[in-house]
Amino acid sequence: MQTIELENNPFPFKNKIKRIQGLKFPCYRLRIDLDSDSFRVFYGIENDIVFILRIIAKKDADKILKALKNIKFPPDIPQ
């Protein structure tokens, strides 16, 4: 299994990253293809902080895209 460190490099694979259009904040989708499964990691960046919003199977990506339009970003961070 491969480790991806978004903290040090929020755009690790330019060909697997897509900026999501139509949102009020910068949101990106990272495509992760494993042996027989495919996943999507949705994340946003605010002040050098990477917020992982969702990690889901590819088949559920369209439902999540609609839900992201109503998400509060950046999320509240407990102190």
N, C-alpha and C positions, 0 to 999 in steps of 0.2 A: 504494500500500500504506500502511496506517495503522500508526503506531508506538504501542505501549502501554507506558508506563513504570510497571511494578508497584512499583518501588522508591519512587517518590514518592507513589503512590496505589494500594495493593494491591486496591482495590475500584473500578476505573475506571468500570465500567458495571454498576450495580446489577441491571439486568434480564438481564445475561449472566453473572452470577456466582452460583454455587450452593455452599453449604457441604455437604461430603460427610459424611454421617452414618455412625456405626458405626466410626469410627477412634479411636485413642487420642490423636490430636493434631489440631489444627485444620487441615483440608485443604479447599481450594477448587477449583472447576472454573470456568475461564473459557471461554466459547464464542466461537469466532472463525469467522465465516462469510465466505468469500471467494466469488468469482464462482461457481464450480461445486463447490467443496470446502468441507468443514466440519471444523474441528479443535477439539481440546480441550486446554487447558493446565491441568495439575494442579499446584497449588503449595501450600506451607505457609508459615506465618509464625511465627518464633520470635525474640523479643527484637529486634524491628524489622528482621529480616533476612528477605527473601523467598527461599525455596528453590523453584526450578523443579524439580519431580519428574519430569514427563513432558510432552511435547508430541506428541500423536498424532492420527491421523484419527478422526473420530467413530465409524466402524464398529468400531474396536478399543477403544473406551472401556470396555465391560463387562469385558473381560479385564484391563485395567489396574486397575479398581476392586477386583477381587479380590486383585490383587498388592499394592495399597497397604495392605491390612490387615496385611501382614507386614513392611512397610518400617520401617527404623530412622529415627526422626526426633527431633531434627534430625540430618542426616547429619554425619559427621566432617568438619571443615573443616581442610585442611592449613595449617599455620602457616608 
